[in-house]
C-alpha cells in the first residue's frame, strides 16, 4: 500500500509594505554600486575620451577632476549621523567638503581610514569639512566601533539602505562603488571624484588645488 501526501495550500504572502520598500531600495543600491567601473572624461553632450573638448580630466587610478565653470551641484543630503545627531551638507556653507563613502565591513575602507583621519586633521583650519556616508552597516554600533578604531572624529551620516547615495543623479560623477570620495568646492559643486582607496598623499594632491581656488 502506497502512501501519498496532499500538499497544504499555500498562504498568501503578508510581507509588510515597509519591508518590500526596503528590498526595493536595496536592489536599487546594488545596481548603483555595480556601476563602479572607470569613468572617462565627459562633455556636456555625453561620454568623451578625455580629449581637448572634454570638460573632465581623467587622472590615473580612477581620479576625475572637473574644471571650474563646468561643475554640477551635489544634492543637499541630510539625515541622522551614526551617533544619533542630525546633519546636512548645507550646515557647512562656504566650506570645501570631502565626502567619503564607507562601510565598516569594507576592507579597502579600513585601509584608507587612517589616511582620511590624518588629512582631516591637517586641513581643519583651511575651510575644509570632512563628512562620511556610512552605508550598508546594519547597526550604528558597527560604524561607531569603526570610527573609534581608526580615529575618525568627523561626522558620518548613517545610510544603511543606501537611500542617500541614490539622491545623486547617475552620470554626474555620482559616488559609485565603495570606498569612494567626492570633493565639493566652496559652492558645494562636485570638483573631484576619487573611485579608489586613498593614500594621504593622493587625497592631499586632489584637495590642495580646490583649497587654493578663489
C-alpha positions as CSV (number, residue, x, y, z in Angstrom):
1,X,0.0,0.0,0.0
2,X,1.5,3.3,-1.0
3,X,1.1,6.5,0.9
4,X,0.7,9.9,-0.7
5,X,0.6,13.2,1.0
6,X,-1.5,16.1,0.0
7,X,0.4,19.4,-0.1
8,X,-1.0,22.1,2.1
9,X,-2.5,25.1,0.4
10,X,0.0,28.0,0.4
11,X,-0.9,31.1,2.4
12,X,-0.9,34.4,0.7
13,X,2.2,36.5,1.4
14,X,1.7,39.1,4.1
15,X,5.1,40.8,3.8
16,X,4.7,44.3,5.1
17,X,4.8,47.1,2.7
18,X,7.7,48.7,4.6
19,X,9.8,45.5,4.1
20,X,9.0,45.5,0.3
21,X,10.1,49.1,0.1
22,X,13.4,48.3,1.9
23,X,14.1,45.5,-0.5
24,X,13.4,47.7,-3.5
25,X,15.8,50.3,-2.1
26,X,18.5,47.7,-1.5
27,X,18.1,46.5,-5.1
28,X,18.5,50.0,-6.4
29,X,21.6,50.4,-4.3
30,X,23.1,47.2,-5.7
31,X,22.6,48.5,-9.2
32,X,24.3,51.7,-8.3
33,X,27.2,50.0,-6.7
34,X,27.5,47.6,-9.6
35,X,28.4,50.5,-11.9
36,X,31.7,51.3,-10.2
37,X,33.9,50.9,-13.3
38,X,36.1,53.5,-14.9
39,X,34.6,56.8,-15.9
40,X,36.3,58.7,-18.7
41,X,36.1,62.4,-19.3
42,X,32.7,63.7,-20.3
43,X,31.5,66.6,-22.3
44,X,28.1,68.3,-21.9
45,X,26.7,66.1,-24.7
46,X,27.8,62.8,-23.3
47,X,30.8,60.5,-22.8
48,X,34.1,61.5,-24.2
49,X,37.6,60.2,-24.4
50,X,39.4,62.9,-22.5
51,X,40.3,65.0,-25.5
52,X,40.5,68.7,-26.0
53,X,36.7,69.3,-25.9
54,X,36.1,67.4,-22.7
55,X,35.1,69.2,-19.5
56,X,36.6,66.5,-17.3
57,X,40.3,65.5,-16.9
58,X,40.7,61.8,-16.1
59,X,43.7,61.1,-13.9
60,X,45.3,57.8,-13.1
61,X,43.8,55.5,-10.5
62,X,40.1,56.5,-11.1
63,X,40.6,60.1,-10.1
64,X,38.5,62.6,-12.1
65,X,38.8,66.4,-11.8
66,X,36.2,68.8,-13.0
67,X,37.2,72.3,-14.2
68,X,35.6,75.3,-12.6
69,X,32.6,76.5,-14.5
70,X,31.6,73.0,-15.5
71,X,30.7,71.5,-12.2
72,X,27.3,70.3,-11.0
73,X,25.9,70.9,-7.6
74,X,25.8,68.0,-5.2
75,X,22.4,67.2,-3.6
76,X,22.0,68.6,-0.1
77,X,21.8,65.3,1.5
78,X,20.8,65.2,5.1
79,X,19.9,62.7,7.8
80,X,20.9,61.1,11.1
81,X,24.6,60.5,11.9
82,X,26.0,57.3,13.2
83,X,26.0,59.0,16.7
84,X,22.3,59.8,16.5
85,X,22.6,63.5,15.6
86,X,21.4,65.3,12.6
87,X,23.5,66.6,9.7
88,X,23.0,68.3,6.3
89,X,25.7,69.4,3.8
90,X,24.1,72.8,3.9
91,X,25.3,73.0,7.6
92,X,28.7,74.0,6.1
93,X,28.1,77.0,3.8
94,X,31.3,78.2,2.1
95,X,33.3,75.2,3.2
96,X,35.0,72.6,1.0
97,X,33.5,69.2,1.8
98,X,35.4,65.9,1.5
99,X,32.6,63.4,1.3
100,X,33.7,59.8,1.8
101,X,31.5,56.8,1.3
102,X,32.5,53.8,3.5
103,X,31.3,50.8,5.4
104,X,32.8,49.0,8.4
105,X,32.6,45.7,6.5
106,X,34.8,47.1,3.7
107,X,38.5,46.1,3.8
108,X,39.7,49.0,1.5
109,X,37.7,51.4,3.7
110,X,39.7,50.2,6.7
111,X,42.9,50.6,4.8
112,X,42.2,54.2,3.9
113,X,40.5,55.3,7.1
114,X,43.7,56.4,8.9
115,X,44.8,58.5,5.9
116,X,41.4,60.3,5.8
117,X,41.7,60.9,9.5
118,X,45.1,62.4,9.2
119,X,44.3,64.7,6.2
120,X,41.1,65.8,8.0
121,X,43.2,66.9,11.0
122,X,45.8,68.6,8.8
123,X,43.2,70.7,6.9
124,X,40.9,71.6,9.8
125,X,42.0,75.2,9.7
126,X,41.6,75.6,5.9
127,X,37.8,75.8,5.5
128,X,37.7,72.0,4.8
129,X,35.0,69.8,6.4
130,X,35.1,66.0,6.1
131,X,31.8,64.2,6.1
132,X,31.3,60.4,5.9
133,X,28.4,58.4,4.5
134,X,28.3,55.0,6.2
135,X,26.4,52.6,4.0
136,X,25.2,49.0,4.4
137,X,26.0,48.7,8.1
138,X,23.0,47.2,9.8
139,X,23.5,48.9,13.1
140,X,25.1,52.3,14.1
141,X,27.2,50.5,16.7
142,X,29.2,48.9,13.9
143,X,30.1,52.3,12.4
144,X,30.8,53.7,15.9
145,X,33.3,50.9,16.5
146,X,35.0,51.6,13.2
147,X,35.3,55.3,13.9
148,X,36.9,54.7,17.4
149,X,39.3,52.2,16.0
150,X,40.6,54.5,13.2
151,X,40.4,57.8,15.0
152,X,37.6,59.2,12.8
153,X,36.4,62.4,14.5
154,X,34.4,64.0,11.7
155,X,30.7,63.2,11.4
156,X,29.2,60.4,9.2
157,X,25.6,60.1,8.0
158,X,24.1,56.6,8.7
159,X,22.8,55.3,5.3
160,X,22.1,51.6,5.9
161,X,19.8,51.2,2.9
162,X,21.8,53.4,0.5
163,X,18.9,55.9,0.1
164,X,21.3,58.9,0.4
165,X,23.6,57.6,-2.3
166,X,20.6,57.3,-4.6
167,X,19.9,61.0,-4.3
168,X,23.0,61.6,-6.5
169,X,21.9,61.6,-10.2
170,X,23.7,58.9,-12.1
171,X,26.1,60.1,-14.8
172,X,27.0,63.3,-12.9
173,X,30.0,62.0,-11.0
174,X,27.8,60.2,-8.6
175,X,29.6,58.2,-5.8
176,X,29.8,54.7,-7.3
177,X,31.4,51.8,-5.6
178,X,32.9,51.6,-2.1
179,X,35.1,53.3,-1.0
180,X,34.8,56.4,-2.9
181,X,35.3,60.1,-2.2
182,X,33.9,63.3,-3.6
183,X,35.5,66.7,-3.1
184,X,32.9,69.5,-3.2
185,X,34.1,73.1,-3.7
186,X,33.0,76.1,-1.6
187,X,29.7,76.2,-3.6
188,X,29.2,72.5,-2.9
189,X,29.7,71.6,-6.5
190,X,31.5,68.3,-7.4
191,X,35.1,69.2,-8.1
192,X,36.8,65.8,-7.8
193,X,35.7,62.2,-7.7
194,X,38.1,59.5,-6.4
195,X,37.0,55.9,-7.0
196,X,39.6,54.2,-5.0
197,X,41.0,53.7,-1.5
198,X,43.2,56.7,-0.9
199,X,46.6,57.3,0.5
200,X,47.1,60.6,2.3
201,X,49.3,61.9,-0.5
202,X,46.7,61.1,-3.1
203,X,44.0,62.9,-1.1
204,X,46.2,66.0,-0.5
205,X,47.1,66.2,-4.2
206,X,43.4,66.2,-5.1
207,X,42.4,68.6,-2.3
208,X,45.1,71.2,-2.4
209,X,44.1,72.8,-5.8
210,X,40.5,73.1,-4.5
211,X,41.7,74.8,-1.3
212,X,43.7,77.2,-3.5
213,X,40.7,78.2,-5.6
214,X,39.3,81.7,-5.2
